[in-house]
Amino acid sequence: MVKWIIMAGVLMVVGALLYLRAMDAWSTHAVIATVLGVFLSVLLGCGLFALAFYSDKSGHDEDVSNTTSKRNDEHDV
């Protein structure tokens, strides 16, 4: 899974760099900022999605909703 996320990040960076090259905005600072910004954004977004799916499949979400509903039932009494 991590390999696919890293590959997606690298592909997005390549696409962004090709766009910079086509728009003639190629400078050292732009390349560094693009590589870091795009790659880290893709990793963060994919990582958060992966954690959301993991939490849902492992039952952690169900535990939290049960605790919350029990707490609400106690306040209603």
PDB file with SEQRES, HELIX, SHEET and CRYST1 records, atoms N, CA, C and O in Angstrom:
SEQRES   1 A   77  MET VAL LYS TRP ILE ILE MET ALA GLY VAL LEU MET VAL          
SEQRES   2 A   77  VAL GLY ALA LEU LEU TYR LEU ARG ALA MET ASP ALA TRP          
SEQRES   3 A   77  SER THR HIS ALA VAL ILE ALA THR VAL LEU GLY VAL PHE          
SEQRES   4 A   77  LEU SER VAL LEU LEU GLY CYS GLY LEU PHE ALA LEU ALA          
SEQRES   5 A   77  PHE TYR SER ASP LYS SER GLY HIS ASP GLU ASP VAL SER          
SEQRES   6 A   77  ASN THR THR SER LYS ARG ASN ASP GLU HIS ASP VAL              
HELIX    1 AA1 VAL A    2  ALA A   22  1                                  21    
HELIX    2 AA2 THR A   28  SER A   58  1                                  31    
HELIX    3 AA3 HIS A   60  ASP A   76  1                                  17    
CRYST1    1.000    1.000    1.000  90.00  90.00  90.00 P 1           1          
ATOM      1  N   MET A   1       0.824  -1.193   0.000  1.00  0.00           N  
ATOM      2  CA  MET A   1       0.000   0.000   0.000  1.00  0.00           C  
ATOM      3  C   MET A   1       0.868   1.257   0.000  1.00  0.00           C  
ATOM      4  O   MET A   1       0.599   2.212  -0.729  1.00  0.00           O  
ATOM      5  N   VAL A   2       1.909   1.240   0.828  1.00  0.00           N  
ATOM      6  CA  VAL A   2       2.786   2.404   0.919  1.00  0.00           C  
ATOM      7  C   VAL A   2       3.494   2.639  -0.415  1.00  0.00           C  
ATOM      8  O   VAL A   2       3.711   3.783  -0.814  1.00  0.00           O  
ATOM      9  N   LYS A   3       3.850   1.558  -1.098  1.00  0.00           N  
ATOM     10  CA  LYS A   3       4.512   1.695  -2.399  1.00  0.00           C  
ATOM     11  C   LYS A   3       3.614   2.432  -3.393  1.00  0.00           C  
ATOM     12  O   LYS A   3       4.085   3.271  -4.162  1.00  0.00           O  
ATOM     13  N   TRP A   4       2.324   2.114  -3.372  1.00  0.00           N  
ATOM     14  CA  TRP A   4       1.393   2.768  -4.291  1.00  0.00           C  
ATOM     15  C   TRP A   4       1.233   4.245  -3.951  1.00  0.00           C  
ATOM     16  O   TRP A   4       1.128   5.083  -4.847  1.00  0.00           O  
ATOM     17  N   ILE A   5       1.214   4.562  -2.667  1.00  0.00           N  
ATOM     18  CA  ILE A   5       1.075   5.960  -2.251  1.00  0.00           C  
ATOM     19  C   ILE A   5       2.300   6.756  -2.680  1.00  0.00           C  
ATOM     20  O   ILE A   5       2.176   7.873  -3.182  1.00  0.00           O  
ATOM     21  N   ILE A   6       3.482   6.179  -2.481  1.00  0.00           N  
ATOM     22  CA  ILE A   6       4.709   6.869  -2.884  1.00  0.00           C  
ATOM     23  C   ILE A   6       4.759   7.017  -4.402  1.00  0.00           C  
ATOM     24  O   ILE A   6       5.177   8.057  -4.911  1.00  0.00           O  
ATOM     25  N   MET A   7       4.335   5.980  -5.125  1.00  0.00           N  
ATOM     26  CA  MET A   7       4.316   6.064  -6.584  1.00  0.00           C  
ATOM     27  C   MET A   7       3.353   7.155  -7.048  1.00  0.00           C  
ATOM     28  O   MET A   7       3.658   7.890  -7.987  1.00  0.00           O  
ATOM     29  N   ALA A   8       2.202   7.266  -6.404  1.00  0.00           N  
ATOM     30  CA  ALA A   8       1.252   8.324  -6.755  1.00  0.00           C  
ATOM     31  C   ALA A   8       1.863   9.695  -6.494  1.00  0.00           C  
ATOM     32  O   ALA A   8       1.703  10.614  -7.297  1.00  0.00           O  
ATOM     33  N   GLY A   9       2.566   9.834  -5.365  1.00  0.00           N  
ATOM     34  CA  GLY A   9       3.228  11.097  -5.054  1.00  0.00           C  
ATOM     35  C   GLY A   9       4.280  11.458  -6.084  1.00  0.00           C  
ATOM     36  O   GLY A   9       4.368  12.610  -6.508  1.00  0.00           O  
ATOM     37  N   VAL A  10       5.071  10.487  -6.485  1.00  0.00           N  
ATOM     38  CA  VAL A  10       6.113  10.732  -7.490  1.00  0.00           C  
ATOM     39  C   VAL A  10       5.488  11.110  -8.829  1.00  0.00           C  
ATOM     40  O   VAL A  10       5.972  12.020  -9.502  1.00  0.00           O  
ATOM     41  N   LEU A  11       4.419  10.421  -9.221  1.00  0.00           N  
ATOM     42  CA  LEU A  11       3.751  10.748 -10.484  1.00  0.00           C  
ATOM     43  C   LEU A  11       3.152  12.155 -10.458  1.00  0.00           C  
ATOM     44  O   LEU A  11       3.202  12.866 -11.461  1.00  0.00           O  
ATOM     45  N   MET A  12       2.590  12.557  -9.325  1.00  0.00           N  
ATOM     46  CA  MET A  12       2.046  13.908  -9.212  1.00  0.00           C  
ATOM     47  C   MET A  12       3.156  14.955  -9.287  1.00  0.00           C  
ATOM     48  O   MET A  12       2.974  16.013  -9.889  1.00  0.00           O  
ATOM     49  N   VAL A  13       4.300  14.662  -8.678  1.00  0.00           N  
ATOM     50  CA  VAL A  13       5.435  15.584  -8.745  1.00  0.00           C  
ATOM     51  C   VAL A  13       5.917  15.716 -10.188  1.00  0.00           C  
ATOM     52  O   VAL A  13       6.187  16.823 -10.654  1.00  0.00           O  
ATOM     53  N   VAL A  14       6.026  14.601 -10.889  1.00  0.00           N  
ATOM     54  CA  VAL A  14       6.460  14.639 -12.292  1.00  0.00           C  
ATOM     55  C   VAL A  14       5.478  15.464 -13.122  1.00  0.00           C  
ATOM     56  O   VAL A  14       5.890  16.276 -13.950  1.00  0.00           O  
ATOM     57  N   GLY A  15       4.186  15.256 -12.900  1.00  0.00           N  
ATOM     58  CA  GLY A  15       3.185  16.041 -13.619  1.00  0.00           C  
ATOM     59  C   GLY A  15       3.289  17.528 -13.320  1.00  0.00           C  
ATOM     60  O   GLY A  15       3.179  18.354 -14.226  1.00  0.00           O  
ATOM     61  N   ALA A  16       3.499  17.873 -12.059  1.00  0.00           N  
ATOM     62  CA  ALA A  16       3.628  19.280 -11.685  1.00  0.00           C  
ATOM     63  C   ALA A  16       4.889  19.893 -12.286  1.00  0.00           C  
ATOM     64  O   ALA A  16       4.872  21.042 -12.729  1.00  0.00           O  
ATOM     65  N   LEU A  17       5.979  19.133 -12.303  1.00  0.00           N  
ATOM     66  CA  LEU A  17       7.219  19.645 -12.895  1.00  0.00           C  
ATOM     67  C   LEU A  17       7.083  19.816 -14.408  1.00  0.00           C  
ATOM     68  O   LEU A  17       7.618  20.770 -14.975  1.00  0.00           O  
ATOM     69  N   LEU A  18       6.375  18.904 -15.059  1.00  0.00           N  
ATOM     70  CA  LEU A  18       6.127  19.066 -16.492  1.00  0.00           C  
ATOM     71  C   LEU A  18       5.293  20.316 -16.759  1.00  0.00           C  
ATOM     72  O   LEU A  18       5.523  21.026 -17.738  1.00  0.00           O  
ATOM     73  N   TYR A  19       4.330  20.577 -15.890  1.00  0.00           N  
ATOM     74  CA  TYR A  19       3.518  21.790 -16.021  1.00  0.00           C  
ATOM     75  C   TYR A  19       4.381  23.036 -15.841  1.00  0.00           C  
ATOM     76  O   TYR A  19       4.257  23.990 -16.609  1.00  0.00           O  
ATOM     77  N   LEU A  20       5.254  23.033 -14.831  1.00  0.00           N  
ATOM     78  CA  LEU A  20       6.154  24.174 -14.632  1.00  0.00           C  
ATOM     79  C   LEU A  20       7.028  24.401 -15.861  1.00  0.00           C  
ATOM     80  O   LEU A  20       7.232  25.537 -16.290  1.00  0.00           O  
ATOM     81  N   ARG A  21       7.534  23.323 -16.412  1.00  0.00           N  
ATOM     82  CA  ARG A  21       8.399  23.415 -17.595  1.00  0.00           C  
ATOM     83  C   ARG A  21       7.621  23.977 -18.787  1.00  0.00           C  
ATOM     84  O   ARG A  21       8.142  24.807 -19.532  1.00  0.00           O  
ATOM     85  N   ALA A  22       6.386  23.529 -18.967  1.00  0.00           N  
ATOM     86  CA  ALA A  22       5.572  23.992 -20.091  1.00  0.00           C  
ATOM     87  C   ALA A  22       5.191  25.464 -19.950  1.00  0.00           C  
ATOM     88  O   ALA A  22       5.072  26.169 -20.952  1.00  0.00           O  
ATOM     89  N   MET A  23       4.998  25.932 -18.726  1.00  0.00           N  
ATOM     90  CA  MET A  23       4.611  27.321 -18.490  1.00  0.00           C  
ATOM     91  C   MET A  23       5.823  28.247 -18.352  1.00  0.00           C  
ATOM     92  O   MET A  23       5.675  29.435 -18.068  1.00  0.00           O  
ATOM     93  N   ASP A  24       7.001  27.702 -18.553  1.00  0.00           N  
ATOM     94  CA  ASP A  24       8.254  28.453 -18.478  1.00  0.00           C  
ATOM     95  C   ASP A  24       8.430  29.134 -17.113  1.00  0.00           C  
ATOM     96  O   ASP A  24       8.880  30.277 -17.026  1.00  0.00           O  
ATOM     97  N   ALA A  25       8.068  28.408 -16.061  1.00  0.00           N  
ATOM     98  CA  ALA A  25       8.227  28.904 -14.690  1.00  0.00           C  
ATOM     99  C   ALA A  25       9.275  28.077 -13.953  1.00  0.00           C  
ATOM    100  O   ALA A  25       9.171  27.854 -12.747  1.00  0.00           O  
ATOM    101  N   TRP A  26      10.270  27.632 -14.682  1.00  0.00           N  
ATOM    102  CA  TRP A  26      11.280  26.706 -14.172  1.00  0.00           C  
ATOM    103  C   TRP A  26      12.376  27.493 -13.466  1.00  0.00           C  
ATOM    104  O   TRP A  26      13.179  28.164 -14.114  1.00  0.00           O  
ATOM    105  N   SER A  27      12.410  27.413 -12.149  1.00  0.00           N  
ATOM    106  CA  SER A  27      13.517  27.980 -11.370  1.00  0.00           C  
ATOM    107  C   SER A  27      13.827  27.012 -10.235  1.00  0.00           C  
ATOM    108  O   SER A  27      13.020  26.141  -9.909  1.00  0.00           O  
ATOM    109  N   THR A  28      14.984  27.172  -9.649  1.00  0.00           N  
ATOM    110  CA  THR A  28      15.403  26.253  -8.588  1.00  0.00           C  
ATOM    111  C   THR A  28      14.421  26.272  -7.423  1.00  0.00           C  
ATOM    112  O   THR A  28      14.047  25.223  -6.900  1.00  0.00           O  
ATOM    113  N   HIS A  29      14.009  27.459  -7.024  1.00  0.00           N  
ATOM    114  CA  HIS A  29      13.105  27.580  -5.879  1.00  0.00           C  
ATOM    115  C   HIS A  29      11.730  27.008  -6.189  1.00  0.00           C  
ATOM    116  O   HIS A  29      11.105  26.376  -5.338  1.00  0.00           O  
ATOM    117  N   ALA A  30      11.261  27.233  -7.412  1.00  0.00           N  
ATOM    118  CA  ALA A  30       9.955  26.693  -7.798  1.00  0.00           C  
ATOM    119  C   ALA A  30       9.981  25.171  -7.837  1.00  0.00           C  
ATOM    120  O   ALA A  30       9.016  24.521  -7.433  1.00  0.00           O  
ATOM    121  N   VAL A  31      11.070  24.606  -8.316  1.00  0.00           N  
ATOM    122  CA  VAL A  31      11.182  23.147  -8.389  1.00  0.00           C  
ATOM    123  C   VAL A  31      11.217  22.546  -6.991  1.00  0.00           C  
ATOM    124  O   VAL A  31      10.521  21.567  -6.721  1.00  0.00           O  
ATOM    125  N   ILE A  32      12.020  23.120  -6.100  1.00  0.00           N  
ATOM    126  CA  ILE A  32      12.117  22.604  -4.726  1.00  0.00           C  
ATOM    127  C   ILE A  32      10.771  22.713  -4.018  1.00  0.00           C  
ATOM    128  O   ILE A  32      10.326  21.763  -3.375  1.00  0.00           O  
ATOM    129  N   ALA A  33      10.125  23.869  -4.135  1.00  0.00           N  
ATOM    130  CA  ALA A  33       8.830  24.066  -3.479  1.00  0.00           C  
ATOM    131  C   ALA A  33       7.775  23.122  -4.049  1.00  0.00           C  
ATOM    132  O   ALA A  33       6.955  22.583  -3.305  1.00  0.00           O  
ATOM    133  N   THR A  34       7.793  22.922  -5.352  1.00  0.00           N  
ATOM    134  CA  THR A  34       6.822  22.025  -5.983  1.00  0.00           C  
ATOM    135  C   THR A  34       7.036  20.589  -5.551  1.00  0.00           C  
ATOM    136  O   THR A  34       6.083  19.894  -5.199  1.00  0.00           O  
ATOM    137  N   VAL A  35       8.278  20.142  -5.576  1.00  0.00           N  
ATOM    138  CA  VAL A  35       8.572  18.760  -5.188  1.00  0.00           C  
ATOM    139  C   VAL A  35       8.139  18.514  -3.750  1.00  0.00           C  
ATOM    140  O   VAL A  35       7.442  17.538  -3.468  1.00  0.00           O  
ATOM    141  N   LEU A  36       8.544  19.388  -2.844  1.00  0.00           N  
ATOM    142  CA  LEU A  36       8.186  19.189  -1.435  1.00  0.00           C  
ATOM    143  C   LEU A  36       6.685  19.338  -1.202  1.00  0.00           C  
ATOM    144  O   LEU A  36       6.072  18.509  -0.529  1.00  0.00           O  
ATOM    145  N   GLY A  37       6.097  20.390  -1.759  1.00  0.00           N  
ATOM    146  CA  GLY A  37       4.678  20.651  -1.527  1.00  0.00           C  
ATOM    147  C   GLY A  37       3.766  19.586  -2.100  1.00  0.00           C  
ATOM    148  O   GLY A  37       2.869  19.100  -1.410  1.00  0.00           O  
ATOM    149  N   VAL A  38       3.980  19.223  -3.337  1.00  0.00           N  
ATOM    150  CA  VAL A  38       3.110  18.241  -3.990  1.00  0.00           C  
ATOM    151  C   VAL A  38       3.302  16.865  -3.369  1.00  0.00           C  
ATOM    152  O   VAL A  38       2.325  16.189  -3.047  1.00  0.00           O  
ATOM    153  N   PHE A  39       4.550  16.446  -3.197  1.00  0.00           N  
ATOM    154  CA  PHE A  39       4.815  15.110  -2.665  1.00  0.00           C  
ATOM    155  C   PHE A  39       4.264  14.959  -1.251  1.00  0.00           C  
ATOM    156  O   PHE A  39       3.599  13.967  -0.951  1.00  0.00           O  
ATOM    157  N   LEU A  40       4.531  15.926  -0.381  1.00  0.00           N  
ATOM    158  CA  LEU A  40       4.048  15.821   1.001  1.00  0.00           C  
ATOM    159  C   LEU A  40       2.525  15.924   1.080  1.00  0.00           C  
ATOM    160  O   LEU A  40       1.904  15.272   1.919  1.00  0.00           O  
ATOM    161  N   SER A  41       1.924  16.735   0.217  1.00  0.00           N  
ATOM    162  CA  SER A  41       0.457  16.837   0.209  1.00  0.00           C  
ATOM    163  C   SER A  41      -0.195  15.527  -0.213  1.00  0.00           C  
ATOM    164  O   SER A  41      -1.189  15.104   0.377  1.00  0.00           O  
ATOM    165  N   VAL A  42       0.365  14.888  -1.232  1.00  0.00           N  
ATOM    166  CA  VAL A  42      -0.177  13.604  -1.684  1.00  0.00           C  
ATOM    167  C   VAL A  42       0.004  12.550  -0.598  1.00  0.00           C  
ATOM    168  O   VAL A  42      -0.916  11.779  -0.325  1.00  0.00           O  
ATOM    169  N   LEU A  43       1.178  12.508   0.020  1.00  0.00           N  
ATOM    170  CA  LEU A  43       1.403  11.537   1.093  1.00  0.00           C  
ATOM    171  C   LEU A  43       0.454  11.763   2.263  1.00  0.00           C  
ATOM    172  O   LEU A  43      -0.111  10.810   2.798  1.00  0.00           O  
ATOM    173  N   LEU A  44       0.279  13.015   2.659  1.00  0.00           N  
ATOM    174  CA  LEU A  44      -0.611  13.317   3.779  1.00  0.00           C  
ATOM    175  C   LEU A  44      -2.056  12.942   3.453  1.00  0.00           C  
ATOM    176  O   LEU A  44      -2.731  12.310   4.265  1.00  0.00           O  
ATOM    177  N   GLY A  45      -2.528  13.324   2.276  1.00  0.00           N  
ATOM    178  CA  GLY A  45      -3.903  13.005   1.892  1.00  0.00           C  
ATOM    179  C   GLY A  45      -4.154  11.512   1.808  1.00  0.00           C  
ATOM    180  O   GLY A  45      -5.156  11.017   2.325  1.00  0.00           O  
ATOM    181  N   CYS A  46      -3.253  10.795   1.164  1.00  0.00           N  
ATOM    182  CA  CYS A  46      -3.416   9.334   1.050  1.00  0.00           C  
ATOM    183  C   CYS A  46      -3.297   8.661   2.407  1.00  0.00           C  
ATOM    184  O   CYS A  46      -4.017   7.705   2.697  1.00  0.00           O  
ATOM    185  N   GLY A  47      -2.397   9.154   3.229  1.00  0.00           N  
ATOM    186  CA  GLY A  47      -2.236   8.573   4.563  1.00  0.00           C  
ATOM    187  C   GLY A  47      -3.480   8.748   5.416  1.00  0.00           C  
ATOM    188  O   GLY A  47      -3.887   7.827   6.124  1.00  0.00           O  
ATOM    189  N   LEU A  48      -4.084   9.926   5.352  1.00  0.00           N  
ATOM    190  CA  LEU A  48      -5.303  10.160   6.128  1.00  0.00           C  
ATOM    191  C   LEU A  48      -6.465   9.308   5.620  1.00  0.00           C  
ATOM    192  O   LEU A  48      -7.249   8.790   6.415  1.00  0.00           O  
ATOM    193  N   PHE A  49      -6.578   9.161   4.310  1.00  0.00           N  
ATOM    194  CA  PHE A  49      -7.613   8.278   3.764  1.00  0.00           C  
ATOM    195  C   PHE A  49      -7.384   6.840   4.196  1.00  0.00           C  
ATOM    196  O   PHE A  49      -8.328   6.139   4.562  1.00  0.00           O  
ATOM    197  N   ALA A  50      -6.136   6.399   4.155  1.00  0.00           N  
ATOM    198  CA  ALA A  50      -5.822   5.027   4.572  1.00  0.00           C  
ATOM    199  C   ALA A  50      -6.169   4.818   6.044  1.00  0.00           C  
ATOM    200  O   ALA A  50      -6.702   3.771   6.411  1.00  0.00           O  
ATOM    201  N   LEU A  51      -5.874   5.800   6.885  1.00  0.00           N  
ATOM    202  CA  LEU A  51      -6.220   5.684   8.303  1.00  0.00           C  
ATOM    203  C   LEU A  51      -7.731   5.647   8.515  1.00  0.00           C  
ATOM    204  O   LEU A  51      -8.217   4.926   9.386  1.00  0.00           O  
ATOM    205  N   ALA A  52      -8.470   6.415   7.728  1.00  0.00           N  
ATOM    206  CA  ALA A  52      -9.931   6.398   7.851  1.00  0.00           C  
ATOM    207  C   ALA A  52     -10.493   5.030   7.483  1.00  0.00           C  
ATOM    208  O   ALA A  52     -11.374   4.514   8.171  1.00  0.00           O  
ATOM    209  N   PHE A  53      -9.990   4.440   6.404  1.00  0.00           N  
ATOM    210  CA  PHE A  53     -10.452   3.107   6.016  1.00  0.00           C  
ATOM    211  C   PHE A  53     -10.037   2.057   7.036  1.00  0.00           C  
ATOM    212  O   PHE A  53     -10.815   1.155   7.348  1.00  0.00           O  
ATOM    213  N   TYR A  54      -8.819   2.165   7.558  1.00  0.00           N  
ATOM    214  CA  TYR A  54      -8.346   1.213   8.568  1.00  0.00           C  
ATOM    215  C   TYR A  54      -9.206   1.307   9.827  1.00  0.00           C  
ATOM    216  O   TYR A  54      -9.581   0.286  10.404  1.00  0.00           O  
ATOM    217  N   SER A  55      -9.517   2.525  10.249  1.00  0.00           N  
ATOM    218  CA  SER A  55     -10.331   2.720  11.443  1.00  0.00           C  
ATOM    219  C   SER A  55     -11.724   2.128  11.259  1.00  0.00           C  
ATOM    220  O   SER A  55     -12.274   1.520  12.177  1.00  0.00           O  
ATOM    221  N   ASP A  56     -12.286   2.307  10.077  1.00  0.00           N  
ATOM    222  CA  ASP A  56     -13.620   1.773   9.801  1.00  0.00           C  
ATOM    223  C   ASP A  56     -13.613   0.245   9.790  1.00  0.00           C  
ATOM    224  O   ASP A  56     -14.505  -0.382  10.361  1.00  0.00           O  
ATOM    225  N   LYS A  57     -12.627  -0.351   9.153  1.00  0.00           N  
ATOM    226  CA  LYS A  57     -12.576  -1.816   9.043  1.00  0.00           C  
ATOM    227  C   LYS A  57     -12.214  -2.498  10.357  1.00  0.00           C  
ATOM    228  O   LYS A  57     -12.641  -3.626  10.602  1.00  0.00           O  
ATOM    229  N   SER A  58     -11.432  -1.831  11.207  1.00  0.00           N  
ATOM    230  CA  SER A  58     -10.984  -2.473  12.448  1.00  0.00           C  
ATOM    231  C   SER A  58     -12.019  -2.387  13.565  1.00  0.00           C  
ATOM    232  O   SER A  58     -11.870  -3.049  14.592  1.00  0.00           O  
ATOM    233  N   GLY A  59     -13.065  -1.584  13.382  1.00  0.00           N  
ATOM    234  CA  GLY A  59     -14.114  -1.500  14.386  1.00  0.00           C  
ATOM    235  C   GLY A  59     -13.945  -0.363  15.374  1.00  0.00           C  
ATOM    236  O   GLY A  59     -14.759  -0.215  16.286  1.00  0.00           O  
ATOM    237  N   HIS A  60     -12.912   0.440  15.213  1.00  0.00           N  
ATOM    238  CA  HIS A  60     -12.709   1.556  16.130  1.00  0.00           C  
ATOM    239  C   HIS A  60     -13.852   2.562  16.053  1.00  0.00           C  
ATOM    240  O   HIS A  60     -14.251   3.125  17.072  1.00  0.00           O  
ATOM    241  N   ASP A  61     -14.378   2.791  14.859  1.00  0.00           N  
ATOM    242  CA  ASP A  61     -15.490   3.727  14.711  1.00  0.00           C  
ATOM    243  C   ASP A  61     -16.731   3.229  15.446  1.00  0.00           C  
ATOM    244  O   ASP A  61     -17.462   4.017  16.046  1.00  0.00           O  
ATOM    245  N   GLU A  62     -16.963   1.936  15.399  1.00  0.00           N  
ATOM    246  CA  GLU A  62     -18.120   1.356  16.084  1.00  0.00           C  
ATOM    247  C   GLU A  62     -17.984   1.523  17.595  1.00  0.00           C  
ATOM    248  O   GLU A  62     -18.963   1.830  18.276  1.00  0.00           O  
ATOM    249  N   ASP A  63     -16.778   1.322  18.122  1.00  0.00           N  
ATOM    250  CA  ASP A  63     -16.554   1.493  19.559  1.00  0.00           C  
ATOM    251  C   ASP A  63     -16.859   2.918  19.997  1.00  0.00           C  
ATOM    252  O   ASP A  63     -17.471   3.133  21.043  1.00  0.00           O  
ATOM    253  N   VAL A  64     -16.436   3.886  19.202  1.00  0.00           N  
ATOM    254  CA  VAL A  64     -16.672   5.289  19.547  1.00  0.00           C  
ATOM    255  C   VAL A  64     -18.152   5.615  19.480  1.00  0.00           C  
ATOM    256  O   VAL A  64     -18.666   6.302  20.362  1.00  0.00           O  
ATOM    257  N   SER A  65     -18.852   5.139  18.455  1.00  0.00           N  
ATOM    258  CA  SER A  65     -20.280   5.445  18.344  1.00  0.00           C  
ATOM    259  C   SER A  65     -21.075   4.775  19.460  1.00  0.00           C  
ATOM    260  O   SER A  65     -22.057   5.343  19.940  1.00  0.00           O  
ATOM    261  N   ASN A  66     -20.669   3.579  19.881  1.00  0.00           N  
ATOM    262  CA  ASN A  66     -21.346   2.920  21.002  1.00  0.00           C  
ATOM    263  C   ASN A  66     -21.136   3.697  22.289  1.00  0.00           C  
ATOM    264  O   ASN A  66     -22.074   3.870  23.068  1.00  0.00           O  
ATOM    265  N   THR A  67     -19.927   4.163  22.522  1.00  0.00           N  
ATOM    266  CA  THR A  67     -19.629   4.932  23.727  1.00  0.00           C  
ATOM    267  C   THR A  67     -20.417   6.229  23.737  1.00  0.00           C  
ATOM    268  O   THR A  67     -20.952   6.627  24.772  1.00  0.00           O  
ATOM    269  N   THR A  68     -20.491   6.889  22.594  1.00  0.00           N  
ATOM    270  CA  THR A  68     -21.218   8.151  22.501  1.00  0.00           C  
ATOM    271  C   THR A  68     -22.706   7.937  22.726  1.00  0.00           C  
ATOM    272  O   THR A  68     -23.340   8.729  23.422  1.00  0.00           O  
ATOM    273  N   SER A  69     -23.277   6.883  22.151  1.00  0.00           N  
ATOM    274  CA  SER A  69     -24.709   6.641  22.330  1.00  0.00           C  
ATOM    275  C   SER A  69     -25.020   6.261  23.775  1.00  0.00           C  
ATOM    276  O   SER A  69     -26.070   6.639  24.295  1.00  0.00           O  
ATOM    277  N   LYS A  70     -24.124   5.519  24.436  1.00  0.00           N  
ATOM    278  CA  LYS A  70     -24.329   5.189  25.850  1.00  0.00           C  
ATOM    279  C   LYS A  70     -24.295   6.446  26.698  1.00  0.00           C  
ATOM    280  O   LYS A  70     -25.091   6.605  27.624  1.00  0.00           O  
ATOM    281  N   ARG A  71     -23.370   7.337  26.376  1.00  0.00           N  
ATOM    282  CA  ARG A  71     -23.242   8.574  27.133  1.00  0.00           C  
ATOM    283  C   ARG A  71     -24.484   9.441  26.941  1.00  0.00           C  
ATOM    284  O   ARG A  71     -24.950  10.066  27.894  1.00  0.00           O  
ATOM    285  N   ASN A  72     -25.025   9.487  25.727  1.00  0.00           N  
ATOM    286  CA  ASN A  72     -26.235  10.260  25.467  1.00  0.00           C  
ATOM    287  C   ASN A  72     -27.435   9.648  26.177  1.00  0.00           C  
ATOM    288  O   ASN A  72     -28.298  10.381  26.661  1.00  0.00           O  
ATOM    289  N   ASP A  73     -27.510   8.315  26.249  1.00  0.00           N  
ATOM    290  CA  ASP A  73     -28.608   7.652  26.948  1.00  0.00           C  
ATOM    291  C   ASP A  73     -28.572   7.965  28.439  1.00  0.00           C  
ATOM    292  O   ASP A  73     -29.624   8.122  29.059  1.00  0.00           O  
ATOM    293  N   GLU A  74     -27.388   8.058  29.020  1.00  0.00           N  
ATOM    294  CA  GLU A  74     -27.268   8.375  30.445  1.00  0.00           C  
ATOM    295  C   GLU A  74     -27.747   9.789  30.735  1.00  0.00           C  
ATOM    296  O   GLU A  74     -28.338  10.041  31.785  1.00  0.00           O  
ATOM    297  N   HIS A  75     -27.493  10.724  29.804  1.00  0.00           N  
ATOM    298  CA  HIS A  75     -27.914  12.105  30.015  1.00  0.00           C  
ATOM    299  C   HIS A  75     -29.418  12.280  29.842  1.00  0.00           C  
ATOM    300  O   HIS A  75     -30.001  13.204  30.410  1.00  0.00           O  
ATOM    301  N   ASP A  76     -30.050  11.410  29.070  1.00  0.00           N  
ATOM    302  CA  ASP A  76     -31.488  11.512  28.841  1.00  0.00           C  
ATOM    303  C   ASP A  76     -32.294  11.044  30.048  1.00  0.00           C  
ATOM    304  O   ASP A  76     -33.455  11.426  30.196  1.00  0.00           O  
ATOM    305  N   VAL A  77     -31.709  10.237  30.898  1.00  0.00           N  
ATOM    306  CA  VAL A  77     -32.432   9.663  32.033  1.00  0.00           C  
ATOM    307  C   VAL A  77     -32.620  10.663  33.115  1.00  0.00           C  
ATOM    308  O   VAL A  77     -33.211  10.350  34.149  1.00  0.00           O  
TER     309      VAL A  77                                                      
END                                                                             
